[in-house]
Amino acid sequence: MAQSTSAAVALLGELKKELDGDLDKCAQTLSKLKIALIELDLLSPHSILSGKVGDAERKKLLIAREALEVAALLSVKRKDLPAFERHVAQVKVYYQDASGVIQQSEREYMIVGLHLLFLLAHNRIAEFHTELELVSPEGLAHYYIQHPIKLEQHIMEGSYSKVMKAKADVPAECYSLFMQLLMGAVREQIASCIEEAFPSVKRSDAKKLLDLQDDAEFDALVEERGWSASDGVFSFARDEGTNVAAGIPPMAANVIQRTMHYATELERIV
């Protein structure tokens, strides 16, 4: 058993060193580490927690928790979202059920905040709020947790411009992937609002509203949504008598109207 613990420690150290390098090699190391954890019956802490917990048991719990945290971060780097969700679910058991016998992890709020952003980026709002209810008052005030909370508030208000600005201010590099996914979802929402709010919009204005300066990205979104342009103006067909305001949140409509006004005024000044 001591040999299995030593092997797990060695593999965890190797995995941490490789995390910023060869991700395929990392994945192979992680597979070996999981086997070592299974031999120690540590993929869940309950077998240890059901008995007397001494220093040796605490060490095992710390090894397993850190291994699952690093596995979650590796999943983000590999853009393996199902694996990320699995590893978060596993490490959360340690956060919640083993908190009375081992010290809090320095990564806990980062992992929890990352998971909240993952849920937000996939529009799983009910699960987002369920997870928030499990966070301590201290955790709710932490920067890593406040980041997705504020983003969700901006989205609910229709303040999409604030969400766009937040993409340059992530609390950790690992948040960038889910911020990119969230930006895509927000742009889809803005595009829907544009279609509902205006009979037509100039290409330049649409790019500003969508915060897309790259022509290739903009053209890909436009093609996906089936927008067609004539003389640089996109027109949106509507059925007669359609209430265009009915399908757009009031706050979002206001944001778009203000942005269009600022864009027009800026063109006049220039």
C-alpha positions as CSV (number, residue, x, y, z in Angstrom):
1,M,0.0,0.0,0.0
2,A,2.9,2.4,0.8
3,Q,4.3,1.6,-2.6
4,S,1.0,2.6,-4.3
5,T,1.0,5.9,-2.3
6,S,4.6,6.6,-3.4
7,A,3.7,5.8,-7.0
8,A,0.7,8.1,-6.9
9,V,2.9,11.0,-5.4
10,A,5.5,10.5,-8.1
11,L,2.9,10.4,-10.9
12,L,1.2,13.5,-9.6
13,G,4.5,15.3,-9.5
14,E,5.2,14.3,-13.1
15,L,1.8,15.3,-14.2
16,K,2.1,18.8,-12.7
17,K,5.5,19.3,-14.4
18,E,4.1,18.3,-17.8
19,L,0.9,20.3,-17.6
20,D,2.3,23.2,-19.6
21,G,4.1,20.9,-22.1
22,D,3.1,17.8,-24.1
23,L,-0.7,17.4,-23.4
24,D,-0.8,13.9,-24.9
25,K,2.0,12.8,-22.5
26,C,0.0,14.4,-19.7
27,A,-3.0,12.3,-20.6
28,Q,-0.9,9.1,-20.5
29,T,0.5,10.1,-17.1
30,L,-3.0,10.9,-15.8
31,S,-4.2,7.4,-16.9
32,K,-1.4,5.8,-14.8
33,L,-2.2,8.1,-11.9
34,K,-5.9,7.1,-11.9
35,I,-4.9,3.4,-11.8
36,A,-2.8,4.2,-8.7
37,L,-5.7,6.0,-7.1
38,I,-8.1,3.1,-7.9
39,E,-5.6,0.8,-6.2
40,L,-5.7,3.1,-3.2
41,D,-9.5,3.3,-3.4
42,L,-9.3,7.1,-3.6
43,L,-11.4,8.1,-6.6
44,S,-13.9,8.8,-3.8
45,P,-13.0,9.8,-0.2
46,H,-15.8,7.8,1.5
47,S,-13.9,4.6,2.1
48,I,-11.3,6.6,4.2
49,L,-13.8,8.9,5.8
50,S,-15.9,5.9,7.0
51,G,-13.0,4.9,9.3
52,K,-10.5,6.6,11.6
53,V,-8.6,9.3,9.7
54,G,-5.0,9.7,10.8
55,D,-2.1,11.5,9.2
56,A,-1.5,8.8,6.6
57,E,-5.2,8.9,5.5
58,R,-5.1,12.7,5.3
59,K,-2.1,12.5,3.0
60,K,-3.9,10.1,0.7
61,L,-7.0,12.4,0.6
62,L,-4.8,15.4,-0.3
63,I,-3.0,13.4,-3.0
64,A,-6.3,12.3,-4.6
65,R,-7.9,15.8,-4.4
66,E,-5.0,17.5,-6.0
67,A,-4.8,14.8,-8.7
68,L,-8.5,15.4,-9.6
69,E,-7.9,19.2,-9.6
70,V,-5.0,18.9,-12.0
71,A,-7.0,16.4,-14.1
72,A,-9.8,19.0,-14.4
73,L,-7.3,21.7,-15.5
74,L,-5.7,19.3,-18.0
75,S,-9.2,18.6,-19.5
76,V,-9.6,22.4,-20.1
77,K,-6.2,22.5,-21.8
78,R,-7.2,19.6,-24.0
79,K,-10.7,21.1,-24.6
80,D,-12.2,17.8,-23.4
81,L,-15.4,19.2,-21.8
82,P,-17.0,15.9,-20.8
83,A,-13.8,14.9,-19.0
84,F,-13.7,18.3,-17.3
85,E,-17.2,17.9,-16.0
86,R,-16.4,14.4,-14.7
87,H,-13.3,15.5,-12.9
88,V,-15.1,18.4,-11.3
89,A,-17.9,16.2,-10.1
90,Q,-15.3,13.9,-8.5
91,V,-13.2,16.6,-6.8
92,K,-16.3,18.4,-5.5
93,V,-17.0,15.3,-3.3
94,Y,-13.6,16.0,-1.7
95,Y,-14.4,19.7,-1.3
96,Q,-17.7,19.0,0.4
97,D,-17.3,15.7,2.3
98,A,-13.7,15.8,3.3
99,S,-13.6,19.4,4.3
100,G,-13.7,18.5,8.0
101,V,-10.5,16.4,7.9
102,I,-8.2,18.1,5.4
103,Q,-7.4,21.8,4.9
104,Q,-9.1,23.7,2.1
105,S,-7.4,23.6,-1.3
106,E,-5.9,26.7,-2.8
107,R,-7.4,25.7,-6.1
108,E,-11.0,25.1,-4.8
109,Y,-12.5,28.5,-5.6
110,M,-10.7,28.6,-9.0
111,I,-12.2,25.1,-9.9
112,V,-15.6,26.0,-8.6
113,G,-15.6,29.3,-10.4
114,L,-14.4,27.6,-13.6
115,H,-17.3,25.1,-13.3
116,L,-19.8,28.0,-12.9
117,L,-18.4,29.6,-16.0
118,F,-18.7,26.3,-17.9
119,L,-22.4,26.0,-16.9
120,L,-23.0,29.7,-17.9
121,A,-21.3,29.2,-21.3
122,H,-23.6,26.3,-22.0
123,N,-26.7,28.2,-20.8
124,R,-27.3,25.8,-17.9
125,I,-28.7,28.5,-15.7
126,A,-30.7,26.3,-13.3
127,E,-27.6,24.2,-12.6
128,F,-25.6,27.4,-12.3
129,H,-27.8,28.7,-9.4
130,T,-27.9,25.3,-7.8
131,E,-24.1,25.2,-7.6
132,L,-24.1,28.7,-6.2
133,E,-26.2,27.6,-3.3
134,L,-23.5,25.2,-2.3
135,V,-20.8,27.9,-2.1
136,S,-19.9,29.4,1.3
137,P,-20.4,33.1,1.9
138,E,-16.6,33.4,1.9
139,G,-16.5,31.7,-1.4
140,L,-19.2,33.9,-2.9
141,A,-17.1,37.0,-2.2
142,H,-14.0,35.5,-3.8
143,Y,-12.7,36.9,-7.1
144,Y,-12.9,33.5,-8.9
145,I,-16.6,33.1,-7.9
146,Q,-17.5,36.7,-8.4
147,H,-16.4,36.6,-12.1
148,P,-19.1,34.2,-13.3
149,I,-21.7,35.7,-10.9
150,K,-21.2,39.2,-12.5
151,L,-21.2,37.7,-16.0
152,E,-24.5,36.0,-15.3
153,Q,-26.0,39.2,-13.9
154,H,-24.9,41.1,-17.0
155,I,-26.5,38.5,-19.3
156,M,-29.7,38.5,-17.4
157,E,-29.8,42.4,-17.7
158,G,-29.0,42.2,-21.4
159,S,-25.9,44.2,-20.7
160,Y,-24.0,42.3,-23.4
161,S,-21.3,45.0,-23.8
162,K,-20.2,44.4,-20.3
163,V,-19.9,40.7,-21.0
164,M,-17.8,41.5,-24.1
165,K,-15.4,43.7,-22.0
166,A,-15.0,40.9,-19.4
167,K,-13.3,38.7,-22.0
168,A,-10.0,40.6,-21.4
169,D,-10.2,40.3,-17.7
170,V,-10.4,36.6,-16.8
171,P,-9.2,35.6,-13.3
172,A,-7.0,32.8,-14.6
173,E,-5.8,31.6,-18.0
174,C,-7.8,28.4,-17.7
175,Y,-11.0,30.5,-17.8
176,S,-10.3,31.7,-21.4
177,L,-11.7,28.6,-23.1
178,F,-15.1,29.0,-21.4
179,M,-15.1,32.7,-22.0
180,Q,-14.6,32.1,-25.7
181,L,-17.6,29.7,-25.6
182,L,-19.6,32.3,-23.7
183,M,-18.7,35.0,-26.2
184,G,-20.0,32.8,-29.0
185,A,-23.3,32.3,-27.1
186,V,-23.6,36.0,-26.3
187,R,-22.9,37.0,-30.0
188,E,-25.7,34.6,-31.1
189,Q,-28.0,36.4,-28.6
190,I,-27.0,39.8,-29.9
191,A,-27.5,38.6,-33.5
192,S,-31.0,37.5,-32.6
193,C,-31.7,40.8,-31.0
194,I,-30.4,42.7,-34.1
195,E,-32.8,40.6,-36.3
196,E,-35.7,41.4,-34.0
197,A,-34.9,45.1,-33.4
198,F,-34.0,46.4,-36.9
199,P,-35.3,45.9,-40.4
200,S,-31.8,46.4,-41.7
201,V,-28.3,47.1,-40.4
202,K,-25.0,48.2,-42.0
203,R,-22.2,45.7,-42.0
204,S,-19.9,48.1,-40.1
205,D,-22.6,48.6,-37.4
206,A,-23.2,44.8,-37.1
207,K,-19.5,44.2,-36.6
208,K,-19.4,46.8,-33.8
209,L,-22.5,45.4,-32.1
210,L,-21.1,41.9,-32.3
211,D,-17.6,43.0,-31.2
212,L,-16.1,41.2,-34.2
213,Q,-13.3,43.0,-36.0
214,D,-12.1,39.9,-37.7
215,D,-13.8,39.6,-41.1
216,A,-13.5,35.9,-41.3
217,E,-15.2,35.3,-37.9
218,F,-17.9,37.9,-38.8
219,D,-18.5,36.3,-42.2
220,A,-18.7,32.8,-40.6
221,L,-21.4,34.0,-38.1
222,V,-23.3,35.8,-40.9
223,E,-23.3,32.7,-43.1
224,E,-24.4,30.5,-40.3
225,R,-27.4,32.8,-39.6
226,G,-28.3,33.1,-43.2
227,W,-27.8,36.9,-43.4
228,S,-27.6,38.4,-46.9
229,A,-26.3,41.8,-47.7
230,S,-26.9,44.3,-50.5
231,D,-24.5,47.3,-50.8
232,G,-23.1,46.5,-47.4
233,V,-26.5,46.4,-45.7
234,F,-28.1,43.4,-44.1
235,S,-31.9,43.2,-44.4
236,F,-34.1,41.0,-42.2
237,A,-37.4,39.8,-43.6
238,R,-40.4,39.8,-41.3
239,D,-44.0,38.7,-41.5
240,E,-46.5,41.5,-41.7
241,G,-47.9,42.6,-38.4
242,T,-45.0,41.0,-36.4
243,N,-44.3,42.7,-33.1
244,V,-40.6,43.1,-33.3
245,A,-40.2,44.1,-29.7
246,A,-41.9,40.9,-28.5
247,G,-38.9,38.6,-29.0
248,I,-36.2,40.9,-27.5
249,P,-35.5,41.7,-23.9
250,P,-36.1,45.4,-23.2
251,M,-32.7,45.9,-21.7
252,A,-31.0,44.2,-24.7
253,A,-33.0,46.4,-27.1
254,N,-31.9,49.5,-25.2
255,V,-28.3,48.4,-25.3
256,I,-28.5,47.9,-29.1
257,Q,-30.2,51.2,-29.7
258,R,-27.6,53.0,-27.6
259,T,-24.7,51.2,-29.4
260,M,-26.2,52.0,-32.8
261,H,-26.5,55.7,-31.8
262,Y,-22.9,55.9,-30.6
263,A,-21.7,54.2,-33.7
264,T,-23.6,56.7,-35.9
265,E,-22.3,59.7,-33.9
266,L,-18.8,58.3,-34.1
267,E,-19.0,58.1,-37.8
268,R,-20.2,61.7,-38.0
269,I,-17.3,62.9,-35.9
270,V,-14.7,61.0,-37.9
